[in-house]
Amino acid sequence: MRPEDWYLTEDVDDFLARAGDFLRSRPGLHIMQLTWAERVRKRGADAFGSGAPLFGVLAPDGEVRATFYRLAPRGFGLSPLTPEQADSLAARLAARGDSPPGVSADEETATLFAEAWQRHTGATPRPRETRLRLYRLDTLTPPDPMPAGRARVLGEQDLDHIMFWCGEFASAVGEDVSISAATWADTRFADKRYTLWETPDGTPVSVAGMNPLIGGQIQVDIVYTPADLRGRRYAPAVTAEVSRAALAAGAKDVVLFADLANPTSNALYQRLGYRRLADWSGYDFLPGTPGSPR
C-alpha cells in the first residue's frame, strides 16, 4: 500500500462521485463521512471553517477500499482502516505538511492512525476522555407504559424553542458553540428535525432530533432532558417517537451515538431496541519535539 495510492480532492462532489457507493454500502460505519459530506455539499465549502475541506479515497485497483475527510480546523474523520492503510494515509498527509488537531473514527482505526501519525510526524497522540458507542436500531420497542403527555414535531415557528433546547444540550455536553438567531444557520443543529415531549398541560420536558435521510440512513441526534426532569421516561418516549418518525421517513437504518460513560442512556437505547454497531473514539495530536520525524 503506497501513500500515493490515496487520491485527494477538495471537491465534495468529486469525492462523492468516487466514493459514494462505497460509503452507502456500510452507511452505519460511514455515518460521519456521509453526514459531513452532505452538509458541505448543501452549504458550501466555507460553511464550517476558513480552510478548504479535504477528502481522500483509496482505490489502487479501481475498487474503493477506504476514505477520509477533514473540515478545517477540525481533525480527520476516517472509514475503517487496516494497519497498512492507516500507515500509508499518515505518510501521505504528513508529506503534505498537514497538522490536524486530531482524529476521530471507530476505536481500532483511530488508534491505528494515531500510532501511524506519531511515527511519521513525532506528534504525541492523547486519547480523548469521551468514548462513544454507535448503535443501530434493530426492532423498535417503545417504553411501556408511556409517560403522560404527547410528542410534538417542532416547525419553523418554534425556532426560539429549538434554539433554547439545543443551547441547553450543547452546554450539558460541553460543546463549544454559539446558538442564536444570527448563528443558527451555520451550526450543525440547523438541519435537523426536532420532536418535543410535552406533559398534558403543554410543558416541554424532553427533546430529540434527527438528521436528514442520507444513504438510506437517519441518525438520531440529539436527545436531551433537563437534569431535574430525568427518570420519568420522557427521554425514552421522545426517542421512540423520533425513531418511529425516522422509519416512517424511509430510513432502512436508524443509528445514534451514546457516551459510554453514561450507563443510563446506553441502557435506555438498548431497551428501545438499539444494538451496538461499533465503539468510537478520538485522539488529540500534541506537537512533536524538535527533530521529530516529518
ChimeraX commands (.cxc) that place a marker at each C-alpha (Angstrom):
marker #1 position 0.00,0.00,0.00 radius 0.5
marker #1 position 1.68,3.19,-1.20 radius 0.5
marker #1 position 1.00,6.71,0.10 radius 0.5
marker #1 position 0.46,7.89,-3.47 radius 0.5
marker #1 position -2.43,5.43,-3.84 radius 0.5
marker #1 position -4.55,7.88,-1.88 radius 0.5
marker #1 position -6.46,10.25,-4.16 radius 0.5
marker #1 position -7.01,13.66,-2.56 radius 0.5
marker #1 position -9.56,16.31,-3.52 radius 0.5
marker #1 position -11.12,19.47,-2.11 radius 0.5
marker #1 position -14.25,18.93,-4.23 radius 0.5
marker #1 position -17.02,17.21,-2.30 radius 0.5
marker #1 position -18.90,16.29,-5.48 radius 0.5
marker #1 position -15.76,14.63,-6.84 radius 0.5
marker #1 position -15.38,12.76,-3.54 radius 0.5
marker #1 position -18.97,11.53,-3.53 radius 0.5
marker #1 position -18.81,10.53,-7.20 radius 0.5
marker #1 position -15.79,8.35,-6.47 radius 0.5
marker #1 position -16.71,7.06,-3.00 radius 0.5
marker #1 position -20.49,7.46,-2.64 radius 0.5
marker #1 position -21.35,3.83,-3.39 radius 0.5
marker #1 position -18.65,2.63,-1.01 radius 0.5
marker #1 position -19.90,4.88,1.79 radius 0.5
marker #1 position -23.53,3.85,1.27 radius 0.5
marker #1 position -22.59,0.16,1.25 radius 0.5
marker #1 position -21.87,0.39,5.00 radius 0.5
marker #1 position -23.74,3.54,6.00 radius 0.5
marker #1 position -23.56,2.98,9.75 radius 0.5
marker #1 position -19.76,2.87,9.92 radius 0.5
marker #1 position -19.59,5.79,7.48 radius 0.5
marker #1 position -22.19,7.92,9.21 radius 0.5
marker #1 position -19.87,10.86,9.91 radius 0.5
marker #1 position -18.45,10.99,6.39 radius 0.5
marker #1 position -21.86,10.78,4.78 radius 0.5
marker #1 position -23.28,13.44,7.10 radius 0.5
marker #1 position -20.49,15.98,6.79 radius 0.5
marker #1 position -20.04,15.50,3.05 radius 0.5
marker #1 position -23.74,16.21,2.59 radius 0.5
marker #1 position -23.52,19.32,4.77 radius 0.5
marker #1 position -20.60,20.61,2.72 radius 0.5
marker #1 position -22.45,19.81,-0.48 radius 0.5
marker #1 position -25.52,21.74,0.64 radius 0.5
marker #1 position -23.95,24.65,2.49 radius 0.5
marker #1 position -20.71,25.15,0.60 radius 0.5
marker #1 position -17.04,24.50,1.29 radius 0.5
marker #1 position -16.57,27.56,3.52 radius 0.5
marker #1 position -19.53,26.93,5.84 radius 0.5
marker #1 position -17.60,25.12,8.56 radius 0.5
marker #1 position -14.22,26.83,8.68 radius 0.5
marker #1 position -11.83,29.13,6.90 radius 0.5
marker #1 position -9.73,26.41,5.31 radius 0.5
marker #1 position -10.67,24.25,2.34 radius 0.5
marker #1 position -12.06,20.80,3.15 radius 0.5
marker #1 position -10.02,17.78,2.19 radius 0.5
marker #1 position -11.35,14.39,1.14 radius 0.5
marker #1 position -9.46,11.23,0.29 radius 0.5
marker #1 position -10.19,7.95,-1.47 radius 0.5
marker #1 position -8.05,4.81,-1.53 radius 0.5
marker #1 position -8.77,2.85,-4.72 radius 0.5
marker #1 position -5.46,1.49,-6.03 radius 0.5
marker #1 position -7.09,-1.02,-8.36 radius 0.5
marker #1 position -10.25,0.93,-9.11 radius 0.5
marker #1 position -12.17,-0.52,-6.17 radius 0.5
marker #1 position -12.62,1.84,-3.23 radius 0.5
marker #1 position -11.07,0.40,-0.08 radius 0.5
marker #1 position -11.10,3.34,2.34 radius 0.5
marker #1 position -11.86,7.05,2.65 radius 0.5
marker #1 position -11.29,10.04,4.91 radius 0.5
marker #1 position -12.35,13.66,5.28 radius 0.5
marker #1 position -11.15,16.77,7.07 radius 0.5
marker #1 position -13.01,20.02,7.56 radius 0.5
marker #1 position -10.52,22.62,8.80 radius 0.5
marker #1 position -9.94,23.43,11.57 radius 0.5
marker #1 position -11.28,20.03,12.67 radius 0.5
marker #1 position -9.32,16.80,12.64 radius 0.5
marker #1 position -9.56,13.75,10.42 radius 0.5
marker #1 position -12.60,11.51,10.13 radius 0.5
marker #1 position -11.81,8.04,8.81 radius 0.5
marker #1 position -13.51,4.99,7.44 radius 0.5
marker #1 position -12.36,1.69,8.98 radius 0.5
marker #1 position -8.70,1.16,8.05 radius 0.5
marker #1 position -6.25,-1.71,8.15 radius 0.5
marker #1 position -2.81,-1.08,9.69 radius 0.5
marker #1 position -1.28,-0.77,6.20 radius 0.5
marker #1 position -3.96,1.68,5.06 radius 0.5
marker #1 position -3.56,3.79,8.20 radius 0.5
marker #1 position 0.21,3.96,7.75 radius 0.5
marker #1 position 0.03,4.88,4.07 radius 0.5
marker #1 position -2.53,7.61,4.78 radius 0.5
marker #1 position -0.44,9.07,7.61 radius 0.5
marker #1 position 2.61,9.09,5.34 radius 0.5
marker #1 position 0.66,10.79,2.53 radius 0.5
marker #1 position -0.76,13.52,4.77 radius 0.5
marker #1 position 2.48,14.07,6.71 radius 0.5
marker #1 position 4.32,14.61,3.42 radius 0.5
marker #1 position 1.84,17.38,2.63 radius 0.5
marker #1 position 2.67,19.14,5.88 radius 0.5
marker #1 position -0.80,18.72,7.33 radius 0.5
marker #1 position -1.10,19.44,11.05 radius 0.5
marker #1 position -4.62,18.46,12.15 radius 0.5
marker #1 position -5.64,18.74,15.79 radius 0.5
marker #1 position -6.71,15.11,15.98 radius 0.5
marker #1 position -8.62,12.15,14.58 radius 0.5
marker #1 position -11.99,10.52,15.17 radius 0.5
marker #1 position -13.09,7.09,13.95 radius 0.5
marker #1 position -14.06,3.64,15.11 radius 0.5
marker #1 position -11.86,2.73,18.07 radius 0.5
marker #1 position -9.46,0.40,16.28 radius 0.5
marker #1 position -8.97,2.73,13.32 radius 0.5
marker #1 position -8.48,5.80,15.49 radius 0.5
marker #1 position -5.73,4.00,17.43 radius 0.5
marker #1 position -4.04,2.68,14.29 radius 0.5
marker #1 position -3.95,6.11,12.70 radius 0.5
marker #1 position -2.82,7.87,15.88 radius 0.5
marker #1 position 0.12,5.47,16.16 radius 0.5
marker #1 position 0.96,5.91,12.48 radius 0.5
marker #1 position 0.73,9.69,12.76 radius 0.5
marker #1 position 3.16,9.64,15.67 radius 0.5
marker #1 position 5.62,7.53,13.65 radius 0.5
marker #1 position 5.51,9.88,10.67 radius 0.5
marker #1 position 5.34,13.25,12.44 radius 0.5
marker #1 position 6.53,12.83,16.01 radius 0.5
marker #1 position 3.24,14.25,17.30 radius 0.5
marker #1 position 2.05,12.73,20.56 radius 0.5
marker #1 position -1.50,11.29,20.42 radius 0.5
marker #1 position -3.56,11.92,23.53 radius 0.5
marker #1 position -6.75,9.83,23.89 radius 0.5
marker #1 position -9.88,11.89,24.35 radius 0.5
marker #1 position -11.81,11.30,27.52 radius 0.5
marker #1 position -15.12,10.86,25.74 radius 0.5
marker #1 position -15.70,7.47,24.16 radius 0.5
marker #1 position -18.87,6.77,22.24 radius 0.5
marker #1 position -20.84,3.72,21.23 radius 0.5
marker #1 position -22.57,3.72,17.87 radius 0.5
marker #1 position -25.92,1.91,17.93 radius 0.5
marker #1 position -28.18,0.74,15.11 radius 0.5
marker #1 position -31.89,0.13,15.61 radius 0.5
marker #1 position -32.99,-3.49,15.40 radius 0.5
marker #1 position -36.68,-3.74,16.36 radius 0.5
marker #1 position -38.18,-0.64,17.94 radius 0.5
marker #1 position -39.65,-1.38,21.38 radius 0.5
marker #1 position -41.34,1.76,22.78 radius 0.5
marker #1 position -41.46,2.16,26.57 radius 0.5
marker #1 position -44.48,0.61,28.26 radius 0.5
marker #1 position -46.14,2.42,29.82 radius 0.5
marker #1 position -45.50,5.69,28.03 radius 0.5
marker #1 position -45.39,8.78,30.26 radius 0.5
marker #1 position -48.38,11.07,30.29 radius 0.5
marker #1 position -48.32,13.65,27.54 radius 0.5
marker #1 position -47.65,13.65,23.83 radius 0.5
marker #1 position -44.97,14.15,21.19 radius 0.5
marker #1 position -44.99,17.30,19.07 radius 0.5
marker #1 position -42.88,17.91,15.97 radius 0.5
marker #1 position -41.31,21.36,16.00 radius 0.5
marker #1 position -41.57,23.59,12.95 radius 0.5
marker #1 position -40.10,26.89,11.78 radius 0.5
marker #1 position -42.49,28.75,14.06 radius 0.5
marker #1 position -40.76,27.06,17.01 radius 0.5
marker #1 position -37.25,28.30,16.19 radius 0.5
marker #1 position -36.79,30.08,19.52 radius 0.5
marker #1 position -37.83,26.92,21.30 radius 0.5
marker #1 position -35.47,24.79,19.22 radius 0.5
marker #1 position -32.52,27.10,19.80 radius 0.5
marker #1 position -33.14,27.08,23.55 radius 0.5
marker #1 position -33.14,23.28,23.73 radius 0.5
marker #1 position -30.06,22.95,21.51 radius 0.5
marker #1 position -28.28,25.50,23.65 radius 0.5
marker #1 position -29.14,23.51,26.75 radius 0.5
marker #1 position -27.89,20.32,25.13 radius 0.5
marker #1 position -24.65,21.94,23.91 radius 0.5
marker #1 position -23.97,23.32,27.36 radius 0.5
marker #1 position -24.64,19.97,29.02 radius 0.5
marker #1 position -22.17,18.09,26.78 radius 0.5
marker #1 position -19.55,20.85,26.76 radius 0.5
marker #1 position -19.90,21.66,23.08 radius 0.5
marker #1 position -18.29,24.98,22.20 radius 0.5
marker #1 position -20.93,26.60,20.02 radius 0.5
marker #1 position -22.81,29.89,19.99 radius 0.5
marker #1 position -26.51,29.43,19.30 radius 0.5
marker #1 position -28.59,32.47,18.43 radius 0.5
marker #1 position -30.78,33.66,15.59 radius 0.5
marker #1 position -27.66,35.16,13.97 radius 0.5
marker #1 position -25.54,31.98,14.20 radius 0.5
marker #1 position -28.17,29.27,13.96 radius 0.5
marker #1 position -27.92,28.60,10.22 radius 0.5
marker #1 position -24.18,27.90,10.49 radius 0.5
marker #1 position -24.44,25.34,13.29 radius 0.5
marker #1 position -24.73,21.59,12.94 radius 0.5
marker #1 position -28.11,21.82,14.67 radius 0.5
marker #1 position -29.84,23.71,11.87 radius 0.5
marker #1 position -30.51,20.81,9.50 radius 0.5
marker #1 position -32.27,18.54,11.98 radius 0.5
marker #1 position -35.94,17.80,12.60 radius 0.5
marker #1 position -36.91,18.08,16.27 radius 0.5
marker #1 position -39.59,16.46,18.39 radius 0.5
marker #1 position -40.62,17.57,21.88 radius 0.5
marker #1 position -42.29,15.52,24.55 radius 0.5
marker #1 position -44.88,17.64,26.34 radius 0.5
marker #1 position -46.75,16.94,29.56 radius 0.5
marker #1 position -50.58,17.03,29.40 radius 0.5
marker #1 position -50.56,20.76,30.25 radius 0.5
marker #1 position -48.24,21.52,27.30 radius 0.5
marker #1 position -44.99,21.88,29.25 radius 0.5
marker #1 position -41.99,20.73,27.16 radius 0.5
marker #1 position -39.84,18.26,29.10 radius 0.5
marker #1 position -37.58,16.45,26.62 radius 0.5
marker #1 position -36.35,16.86,23.05 radius 0.5
marker #1 position -34.86,14.64,20.36 radius 0.5
marker #1 position -33.63,15.47,16.89 radius 0.5
marker #1 position -32.84,13.54,13.76 radius 0.5
marker #1 position -30.62,14.30,10.81 radius 0.5
marker #1 position -31.87,14.19,7.21 radius 0.5
marker #1 position -32.08,10.87,5.37 radius 0.5
marker #1 position -28.64,10.16,3.85 radius 0.5
marker #1 position -27.66,6.93,2.15 radius 0.5
marker #1 position -30.86,5.25,3.31 radius 0.5
marker #1 position -29.99,6.04,6.94 radius 0.5
marker #1 position -31.08,8.55,9.58 radius 0.5
marker #1 position -29.07,9.45,12.66 radius 0.5
marker #1 position -30.93,10.33,15.84 radius 0.5
marker #1 position -29.09,13.34,17.25 radius 0.5
marker #1 position -29.74,14.99,19.77 radius 0.5
marker #1 position -31.56,13.55,22.84 radius 0.5
marker #1 position -31.82,15.81,25.89 radius 0.5
marker #1 position -33.85,16.03,29.10 radius 0.5
marker #1 position -33.07,18.62,31.81 radius 0.5
marker #1 position -31.45,17.03,34.85 radius 0.5
marker #1 position -34.36,17.79,37.17 radius 0.5
marker #1 position -36.82,16.03,34.85 radius 0.5
marker #1 position -34.93,12.81,34.28 radius 0.5
marker #1 position -36.11,9.41,35.47 radius 0.5
marker #1 position -39.70,9.98,34.34 radius 0.5
marker #1 position -39.49,8.10,31.00 radius 0.5
marker #1 position -39.56,11.34,28.95 radius 0.5
marker #1 position -36.29,10.57,27.12 radius 0.5
marker #1 position -37.33,7.00,26.15 radius 0.5
marker #1 position -40.69,8.32,24.95 radius 0.5
marker #1 position -39.30,11.09,22.76 radius 0.5
marker #1 position -36.50,8.85,21.43 radius 0.5
marker #1 position -39.04,6.20,20.47 radius 0.5
marker #1 position -41.14,8.82,18.67 radius 0.5
marker #1 position -38.17,10.15,16.71 radius 0.5
marker #1 position -37.04,6.61,15.86 radius 0.5
marker #1 position -40.56,5.84,14.62 radius 0.5
marker #1 position -40.52,9.04,12.54 radius 0.5
marker #1 position -37.18,8.06,11.02 radius 0.5
marker #1 position -38.55,4.70,9.92 radius 0.5
marker #1 position -41.67,6.39,8.53 radius 0.5
marker #1 position -39.41,8.76,6.56 radius 0.5
marker #1 position -37.96,5.76,4.72 radius 0.5
marker #1 position -34.81,5.02,6.72 radius 0.5
marker #1 position -33.55,1.47,6.29 radius 0.5
marker #1 position -31.18,2.05,9.18 radius 0.5
marker #1 position -31.56,4.30,12.22 radius 0.5
marker #1 position -28.41,4.97,14.24 radius 0.5
marker #1 position -27.31,7.04,17.21 radius 0.5
marker #1 position -24.27,7.65,19.40 radius 0.5
marker #1 position -24.19,7.33,23.19 radius 0.5
marker #1 position -21.49,8.35,25.63 radius 0.5
marker #1 position -20.03,5.16,27.12 radius 0.5
marker #1 position -19.55,7.00,30.41 radius 0.5
marker #1 position -23.34,7.30,30.74 radius 0.5
marker #1 position -24.74,3.84,31.57 radius 0.5
marker #1 position -28.27,5.22,31.89 radius 0.5
marker #1 position -28.51,6.40,28.28 radius 0.5
marker #1 position -26.84,3.23,26.96 radius 0.5
marker #1 position -29.32,1.05,28.84 radius 0.5
marker #1 position -32.19,3.25,27.63 radius 0.5
marker #1 position -31.28,2.84,23.95 radius 0.5
marker #1 position -30.82,-0.91,24.32 radius 0.5
marker #1 position -34.28,-1.23,25.87 radius 0.5
marker #1 position -35.70,0.62,22.86 radius 0.5
marker #1 position -34.12,-1.93,20.51 radius 0.5
marker #1 position -30.79,-0.35,19.60 radius 0.5
marker #1 position -27.83,-2.70,19.25 radius 0.5
marker #1 position -24.09,-1.99,19.28 radius 0.5
marker #1 position -22.54,-1.36,15.88 radius 0.5
marker #1 position -19.10,0.00,16.85 radius 0.5
marker #1 position -17.22,1.83,19.57 radius 0.5
marker #1 position -15.95,5.27,18.62 radius 0.5
marker #1 position -13.02,7.24,19.97 radius 0.5
marker #1 position -10.64,10.04,19.15 radius 0.5
marker #1 position -7.16,11.38,19.78 radius 0.5
marker #1 position -5.79,14.88,20.03 radius 0.5
marker #1 position -2.36,15.40,18.49 radius 0.5
marker #1 position 0.17,17.29,20.61 radius 0.5
marker #1 position 3.06,18.90,18.69 radius 0.5
marker #1 position 6.18,16.81,18.32 radius 0.5
marker #1 position 9.56,17.74,19.70 radius 0.5
marker #1 position 12.23,19.45,17.57 radius 0.5
marker #1 position 13.82,16.97,15.23 radius 0.5
marker #1 position 10.77,14.72,15.21 radius 0.5
marker #1 position 10.02,12.74,12.04 radius 0.5
marker #1 position 8.18,14.64,9.34 radius 0.5
marker link #1:1,2 radius 0.2
marker link #1:2,3 radius 0.2
marker link #1:3,4 radius 0.2
marker link #1:4,5 radius 0.2
marker link #1:5,6 radius 0.2
marker link #1:6,7 radius 0.2
marker link #1:7,8 radius 0.2
marker link #1:8,9 radius 0.2
marker link #1:9,10 radius 0.2
marker link #1:10,11 radius 0.2
marker link #1:11,12 radius 0.2
marker link #1:12,13 radius 0.2
marker link #1:13,14 radius 0.2
marker link #1:14,15 radius 0.2
marker link #1:15,16 radius 0.2
marker link #1:16,17 radius 0.2
marker link #1:17,18 radius 0.2
marker link #1:18,19 radius 0.2
marker link #1:19,20 radius 0.2
marker link #1:20,21 radius 0.2
marker link #1:21,22 radius 0.2
marker link #1:22,23 radius 0.2
marker link #1:23,24 radius 0.2
marker link #1:24,25 radius 0.2
marker link #1:25,26 radius 0.2
marker link #1:26,27 radius 0.2
marker link #1:27,28 radius 0.2
marker link #1:28,29 radius 0.2
marker link #1:29,30 radius 0.2
marker link #1:30,31 radius 0.2
marker link #1:31,32 radius 0.2
marker link #1:32,33 radius 0.2
marker link #1:33,34 radius 0.2
marker link #1:34,35 radius 0.2
marker link #1:35,36 radius 0.2
marker link #1:36,37 radius 0.2
marker link #1:37,38 radius 0.2
marker link #1:38,39 radius 0.2
marker link #1:39,40 radius 0.2
marker link #1:40,41 radius 0.2
marker link #1:41,42 radius 0.2
marker link #1:42,43 radius 0.2
marker link #1:43,44 radius 0.2
marker link #1:44,45 radius 0.2
marker link #1:45,46 radius 0.2
marker link #1:46,47 radius 0.2
marker link #1:47,48 radius 0.2
marker link #1:48,49 radius 0.2
marker link #1:49,50 radius 0.2
marker link #1:50,51 radius 0.2
marker link #1:51,52 radius 0.2
marker link #1:52,53 radius 0.2
marker link #1:53,54 radius 0.2
marker link #1:54,55 radius 0.2
marker link #1:55,56 radius 0.2
marker link #1:56,57 radius 0.2
marker link #1:57,58 radius 0.2
marker link #1:58,59 radius 0.2
marker link #1:59,60 radius 0.2
marker link #1:60,61 radius 0.2
marker link #1:61,62 radius 0.2
marker link #1:62,63 radius 0.2
marker link #1:63,64 radius 0.2
marker link #1:64,65 radius 0.2
marker link #1:65,66 radius 0.2
marker link #1:66,67 radius 0.2
marker link #1:67,68 radius 0.2
marker link #1:68,69 radius 0.2
marker link #1:69,70 radius 0.2
marker link #1:70,71 radius 0.2
marker link #1:71,72 radius 0.2
marker link #1:72,73 radius 0.2
marker link #1:73,74 radius 0.2
marker link #1:74,75 radius 0.2
marker link #1:75,76 radius 0.2
marker link #1:76,77 radius 0.2
marker link #1:77,78 radius 0.2
marker link #1:78,79 radius 0.2
marker link #1:79,80 radius 0.2
marker link #1:80,81 radius 0.2
marker link #1:81,82 radius 0.2
marker link #1:82,83 radius 0.2
marker link #1:83,84 radius 0.2
marker link #1:84,85 radius 0.2
marker link #1:85,86 radius 0.2
marker link #1:86,87 radius 0.2
marker link #1:87,88 radius 0.2
marker link #1:88,89 radius 0.2
marker link #1:89,90 radius 0.2
marker link #1:90,91 radius 0.2
marker link #1:91,92 radius 0.2
marker link #1:92,93 radius 0.2
marker link #1:93,94 radius 0.2
marker link #1:94,95 radius 0.2
marker link #1:95,96 radius 0.2
marker link #1:96,97 radius 0.2
marker link #1:97,98 radius 0.2
marker link #1:98,99 radius 0.2
marker link #1:99,100 radius 0.2
marker link #1:100,101 radius 0.2
marker link #1:101,102 radius 0.2
marker link #1:102,103 radius 0.2
marker link #1:103,104 radius 0.2
marker link #1:104,105 radius 0.2
marker link #1:105,106 radius 0.2
marker link #1:106,107 radius 0.2
marker link #1:107,108 radius 0.2
marker link #1:108,109 radius 0.2
marker link #1:109,110 radius 0.2
marker link #1:110,111 radius 0.2
marker link #1:111,112 radius 0.2
marker link #1:112,113 radius 0.2
marker link #1:113,114 radius 0.2
marker link #1:114,115 radius 0.2
marker link #1:115,116 radius 0.2
marker link #1:116,117 radius 0.2
marker link #1:117,118 radius 0.2
marker link #1:118,119 radius 0.2
marker link #1:119,120 radius 0.2
marker link #1:120,121 radius 0.2
marker link #1:121,122 radius 0.2
marker link #1:122,123 radius 0.2
marker link #1:123,124 radius 0.2
marker link #1:124,125 radius 0.2
marker link #1:125,126 radius 0.2
marker link #1:126,127 radius 0.2
marker link #1:127,128 radius 0.2
marker link #1:128,129 radius 0.2
marker link #1:129,130 radius 0.2
marker link #1:130,131 radius 0.2
marker link #1:131,132 radius 0.2
marker link #1:132,133 radius 0.2
marker link #1:133,134 radius 0.2
marker link #1:134,135 radius 0.2
marker link #1:135,136 radius 0.2
marker link #1:136,137 radius 0.2
marker link #1:137,138 radius 0.2
marker link #1:138,139 radius 0.2
marker link #1:139,140 radius 0.2
marker link #1:140,141 radius 0.2
marker link #1:141,142 radius 0.2
marker link #1:142,143 radius 0.2
marker link #1:143,144 radius 0.2
marker link #1:144,145 radius 0.2
marker link #1:145,146 radius 0.2
marker link #1:146,147 radius 0.2
marker link #1:147,148 radius 0.2
marker link #1:148,149 radius 0.2
marker link #1:149,150 radius 0.2
marker link #1:150,151 radius 0.2
marker link #1:151,152 radius 0.2
marker link #1:152,153 radius 0.2
marker link #1:153,154 radius 0.2
marker link #1:154,155 radius 0.2
marker link #1:155,156 radius 0.2
marker link #1:156,157 radius 0.2
marker link #1:157,158 radius 0.2
marker link #1:158,159 radius 0.2
marker link #1:159,160 radius 0.2
marker link #1:160,161 radius 0.2
marker link #1:161,162 radius 0.2
marker link #1:162,163 radius 0.2
marker link #1:163,164 radius 0.2
marker link #1:164,165 radius 0.2
marker link #1:165,166 radius 0.2
marker link #1:166,167 radius 0.2
marker link #1:167,168 radius 0.2
marker link #1:168,169 radius 0.2
marker link #1:169,170 radius 0.2
marker link #1:170,171 radius 0.2
marker link #1:171,172 radius 0.2
marker link #1:172,173 radius 0.2
marker link #1:173,174 radius 0.2
marker link #1:174,175 radius 0.2
marker link #1:175,176 radius 0.2
marker link #1:176,177 radius 0.2
marker link #1:177,178 radius 0.2
marker link #1:178,179 radius 0.2
marker link #1:179,180 radius 0.2
marker link #1:180,181 radius 0.2
marker link #1:181,182 radius 0.2
marker link #1:182,183 radius 0.2
marker link #1:183,184 radius 0.2
marker link #1:184,185 radius 0.2
marker link #1:185,186 radius 0.2
marker link #1:186,187 radius 0.2
marker link #1:187,188 radius 0.2
marker link #1:188,189 radius 0.2
marker link #1:189,190 radius 0.2
marker link #1:190,191 radius 0.2
marker link #1:191,192 radius 0.2
marker link #1:192,193 radius 0.2
marker link #1:193,194 radius 0.2
marker link #1:194,195 radius 0.2
marker link #1:195,196 radius 0.2
marker link #1:196,197 radius 0.2
marker link #1:197,198 radius 0.2
marker link #1:198,199 radius 0.2
marker link #1:199,200 radius 0.2
marker link #1:200,201 radius 0.2
marker link #1:201,202 radius 0.2
marker link #1:202,203 radius 0.2
marker link #1:203,204 radius 0.2
marker link #1:204,205 radius 0.2
marker link #1:205,206 radius 0.2
marker link #1:206,207 radius 0.2
marker link #1:207,208 radius 0.2
marker link #1:208,209 radius 0.2
marker link #1:209,210 radius 0.2
marker link #1:210,211 radius 0.2
marker link #1:211,212 radius 0.2
marker link #1:212,213 radius 0.2
marker link #1:213,214 radius 0.2
marker link #1:214,215 radius 0.2
marker link #1:215,216 radius 0.2
marker link #1:216,217 radius 0.2
marker link #1:217,218 radius 0.2
marker link #1:218,219 radius 0.2
marker link #1:219,220 radius 0.2
marker link #1:220,221 radius 0.2
marker link #1:221,222 radius 0.2
marker link #1:222,223 radius 0.2
marker link #1:223,224 radius 0.2
marker link #1:224,225 radius 0.2
marker link #1:225,226 radius 0.2
marker link #1:226,227 radius 0.2
marker link #1:227,228 radius 0.2
marker link #1:228,229 radius 0.2
marker link #1:229,230 radius 0.2
marker link #1:230,231 radius 0.2
marker link #1:231,232 radius 0.2
marker link #1:232,233 radius 0.2
marker link #1:233,234 radius 0.2
marker link #1:234,235 radius 0.2
marker link #1:235,236 radius 0.2
marker link #1:236,237 radius 0.2
marker link #1:237,238 radius 0.2
marker link #1:238,239 radius 0.2
marker link #1:239,240 radius 0.2
marker link #1:240,241 radius 0.2
marker link #1:241,242 radius 0.2
marker link #1:242,243 radius 0.2
marker link #1:243,244 radius 0.2
marker link #1:244,245 radius 0.2
marker link #1:245,246 radius 0.2
marker link #1:246,247 radius 0.2
marker link #1:247,248 radius 0.2
marker link #1:248,249 radius 0.2
marker link #1:249,250 radius 0.2
marker link #1:250,251 radius 0.2
marker link #1:251,252 radius 0.2
marker link #1:252,253 radius 0.2
marker link #1:253,254 radius 0.2
marker link #1:254,255 radius 0.2
marker link #1:255,256 radius 0.2
marker link #1:256,257 radius 0.2
marker link #1:257,258 radius 0.2
marker link #1:258,259 radius 0.2
marker link #1:259,260 radius 0.2
marker link #1:260,261 radius 0.2
marker link #1:261,262 radius 0.2
marker link #1:262,263 radius 0.2
marker link #1:263,264 radius 0.2
marker link #1:264,265 radius 0.2
marker link #1:265,266 radius 0.2
marker link #1:266,267 radius 0.2
marker link #1:267,268 radius 0.2
marker link #1:268,269 radius 0.2
marker link #1:269,270 radius 0.2
marker link #1:270,271 radius 0.2
marker link #1:271,272 radius 0.2
marker link #1:272,273 radius 0.2
marker link #1:273,274 radius 0.2
marker link #1:274,275 radius 0.2
marker link #1:275,276 radius 0.2
marker link #1:276,277 radius 0.2
marker link #1:277,278 radius 0.2
marker link #1:278,279 radius 0.2
marker link #1:279,280 radius 0.2
marker link #1:280,281 radius 0.2
marker link #1:281,282 radius 0.2
marker link #1:282,283 radius 0.2
marker link #1:283,284 radius 0.2
marker link #1:284,285 radius 0.2
marker link #1:285,286 radius 0.2
marker link #1:286,287 radius 0.2
marker link #1:287,288 radius 0.2
marker link #1:288,289 radius 0.2
marker link #1:289,290 radius 0.2
marker link #1:290,291 radius 0.2
marker link #1:291,292 radius 0.2
marker link #1:292,293 radius 0.2
marker link #1:293,294 radius 0.2
view
